[in-house]
Amino acid sequence: MINDRGIIQQVNKTSTRVFGYSEDEFVGSNISMIMTDDVGRQHDQYLDNYMQTGIKKMIGTQREVTAQRKDKSTFPCILGLSQIEGEGLFCGFIRDITSEKEKQSILIESTKRMEEVFNASYDALFTISSEGIIIMVNDVASSVFGWTEEEFIGQNITIIMPKEHAEHHDEYLKHYLETGFKKMIGTQREVEAKRKDGTLFPCILGLAELSTKITRDRQFVGY
């Protein structure tokens, strides 16, 4: 909690643990002590502008910022600010999102790896959601079927199936998700596929369910 001059009035125990300062070191100091130098130098001016104009840029909002510990190390966090009406005080809530960022980075890296594997394959590859919606395709799929990646993404996988199979596909997928009974998952069979121009061709279709370690939702890959 800070006053209208940016001076810290009160902190909780989590603040001392996260930032490395004691409560005594915090109270009476300017809040800019937990900011990187570039932001800290301008903070008093931001606060002064708000007090003079009443224009709320940060009050009542949340945004991602970088915070700085006593040892000068920094970390990403979500900052929320609120004003205590009539008291001339402001309350800041800071949530460390380092672990969330690390998980996000791992997920992005995993996705990049999967894309590299996709595009290294000689087979047309599709990743679909549990509703049958195309999430990812490789370059070979575009070459074989005639649709661009942009045209594929977001469409139901039934666009590459003859009408008689397309009509039942969502039902097959729903039945598998409800029962776990595998007719096609983990197998290969010869089927007919349909290109963008409507022509059909024989192909070998294989299906597998992606591990939940790779993706949060249930997804399937077809080749």
C-alpha positions in Angstrom: 0.0 0.0 0.0 1.4 3.4 -1.0 0.4 7.1 -0.4 -0.2 9.7 -3.1 3.6 10.4 -3.2 4.5 6.8 -3.9 5.8 6.1 -0.4 5.1 2.6 1.0 2.8 2.5 4.0 2.2 -1.2 4.4 3.3 -4.5 2.9 2.3 -8.1 3.6 4.6 -11.0 4.4 4.5 -12.3 0.9 6.0 -9.1 -0.3 9.0 -9.5 2.0 9.5 -13.1 0.8 9.2 -12.3 -2.9 11.3 -9.2 -3.0 13.9 -9.9 -0.3 13.4 -6.7 1.7 12.2 -6.7 5.3 9.0 -4.9 6.3 11.1 -2.1 7.9 13.1 -1.6 4.7 9.9 -1.3 2.7 7.9 1.0 4.9 8.8 4.7 4.3 10.6 3.9 1.0 9.4 4.8 -2.5 7.6 2.0 -4.4 10.1 2.5 -7.2 12.5 0.4 -5.3 10.8 -2.7 -6.7 10.9 -1.4 -10.3 13.5 -1.6 -13.0 15.4 1.7 -13.3 13.7 2.8 -16.6 10.2 2.5 -15.0 11.2 3.6 -11.5 12.6 7.0 -12.8 9.2 7.9 -14.3 6.8 6.4 -11.6 6.5 9.6 -9.4 5.6 11.6 -12.6 2.9 9.0 -13.5 1.5 9.3 -10.0 1.6 13.1 -10.0 -0.1 13.2 -13.4 -2.9 11.0 -12.1 -3.4 13.1 -8.9 -3.6 16.3 -11.0 -5.8 15.0 -13.9 -7.7 12.0 -12.5 -7.1 10.1 -15.7 -6.8 6.4 -14.9 -4.2 4.5 -17.0 -3.4 1.8 -14.5 -6.0 2.1 -11.7 -8.5 -0.7 -11.8 -6.6 -2.6 -14.4 -4.1 -5.5 -14.6 -1.0 -5.7 -16.8 2.2 -7.7 -17.2 5.3 -5.9 -15.9 8.8 -6.6 -14.8 9.5 -6.3 -11.0 12.9 -6.1 -9.3 14.1 -7.8 -6.1 16.5 -6.5 -3.6 19.4 -8.4 -5.2 18.5 -6.6 -8.5 17.3 -9.8 -10.2 14.0 -9.3 -12.1 10.9 -11.4 -12.7 7.7 -11.1 -14.8 4.5 -10.4 -12.8 0.9 -9.3 -13.1 0.3 -6.0 -11.5 -3.1 -4.8 -10.4 -3.8 -1.4 -8.9 -6.7 0.0 -7.0 -7.4 3.3 -5.1 -8.8 3.5 -1.6 -11.3 6.4 -2.0 -11.0 9.3 0.4 -7.7 7.9 1.9 -5.2 9.1 -0.6 -3.8 5.5 -0.7 -3.2 3.0 -3.5 -3.0 -0.7 -3.2 -0.9 -2.8 -5.6 -1.2 -6.5 -6.0 1.7 -8.3 -7.6 1.6 -12.0 -8.7 4.9 -13.6 -9.8 4.3 -15.4 -13.1 7.8 -16.8 -13.6 6.6 -20.5 -13.5 3.7 -19.7 -15.9 6.2 -18.1 -18.3 8.5 -21.1 -18.1 5.6 -23.5 -18.8 4.5 -21.3 -21.7 8.1 -21.3 -23.1 8.2 -25.1 -22.8 4.8 -25.4 -24.6 6.0 -23.0 -27.4 9.2 -25.0 -27.8 7.2 -28.2 -27.9 4.9 -26.8 -30.6 7.9 -25.6 -32.7 9.4 -29.1 -32.4 6.1 -30.7 -33.5 5.9 -28.3 -36.4 9.4 -29.3 -37.5 8.5 -33.0 -37.3 5.3 -32.3 -39.3 7.1 -30.5 -42.1 9.9 -33.1 -42.2 7.4 -35.9 -43.0 6.8 -37.3 -46.5 3.2 -38.0 -45.5 0.4 -35.4 -45.3 -0.2 -34.8 -41.6 -3.1 -33.2 -39.7 -3.6 -32.4 -36.1 -7.3 -32.1 -35.1 -9.1 -31.2 -31.9 -11.6 -33.5 -30.0 -14.3 -31.8 -32.1 -12.6 -32.7 -35.4 -11.4 -29.2 -36.1 -8.1 -28.9 -37.9 -5.4 -27.3 -35.7 -2.3 -27.9 -37.7 -1.3 -29.3 -41.1 2.1 -29.8 -42.8 3.2 -28.5 -46.2 2.7 -32.0 -47.8 -1.0 -31.8 -46.8 -1.4 -28.6 -48.7 0.4 -30.0 -51.7 -1.6 -33.2 -51.8 -5.1 -31.8 -51.1 -4.9 -28.4 -52.8 -5.9 -26.3 -49.8 -3.5 -23.7 -48.2 -2.7 -24.0 -44.5 -4.9 -20.9 -43.9 -7.8 -22.6 -45.6 -7.3 -25.8 -43.6 -7.0 -24.3 -40.1 -10.3 -24.0 -38.3 -12.2 -26.3 -40.8 -13.6 -29.7 -39.9 -11.4 -32.6 -41.0 -14.4 -33.9 -43.0 -13.5 -31.5 -45.8 -11.0 -34.1 -47.0 -13.5 -37.0 -46.8 -16.1 -38.3 -49.3 -19.6 -37.4 -48.4 -20.6 -40.9 -47.1 -17.7 -40.9 -44.5 -18.0 -37.2 -43.7 -21.6 -37.5 -42.5 -20.6 -40.0 -39.8 -17.1 -38.8 -38.8 -18.1 -36.5 -35.9 -20.3 -39.3 -34.5 -17.3 -41.7 -34.7 -15.1 -39.2 -32.8 -17.7 -38.5 -30.2 -18.3 -42.3 -29.6 -14.5 -42.8 -29.1 -14.2 -40.0 -26.6 -17.2 -41.3 -24.6 -16.3 -45.0 -24.6 -12.5 -45.2 -25.4 -13.3 -47.9 -27.8 -10.7 -47.8 -30.6 -11.7 -48.7 -34.1 -9.2 -46.5 -36.0 -6.9 -45.1 -33.3 -3.5 -46.8 -33.5 -4.3 -48.6 -36.8 -3.9 -48.1 -40.5 -6.4 -48.7 -43.3 -7.0 -47.9 -46.9 -9.6 -45.2 -47.5 -10.6 -42.6 -50.1 -9.7 -39.0 -49.6 -11.0 -35.9 -51.3 -9.0 -33.0 -52.8 -10.1 -29.4 -52.9 -11.2 -29.8 -56.6 -13.5 -32.7 -55.5 -11.4 -35.5 -57.0 -11.0 -38.7 -54.9 -7.8 -40.8 -54.5 -7.0 -43.9 -52.5 -4.7 -43.5 -49.5 -3.5 -45.2 -46.3 -4.8 -43.5 -43.2 -3.2 -43.8 -39.8 -4.5 -42.2 -36.6 -3.0 -41.6 -33.2 -4.1 -39.7 -30.1 -1.5 -37.2 -28.9 -0.1 -37.5 -25.3 -1.5 -35.1 -22.8 2.1 -34.3 -22.0 2.3 -32.6 -25.4 -1.0 -30.8 -25.4 -3.5 -29.8 -22.7 -6.6 -30.9 -24.6 -7.3 -34.2 -26.3 -6.0 -34.0 -29.9 -5.4 -36.5 -32.6 -2.9 -36.7 -35.5 -3.8 -38.3 -38.8 -1.3 -39.2 -41.5 
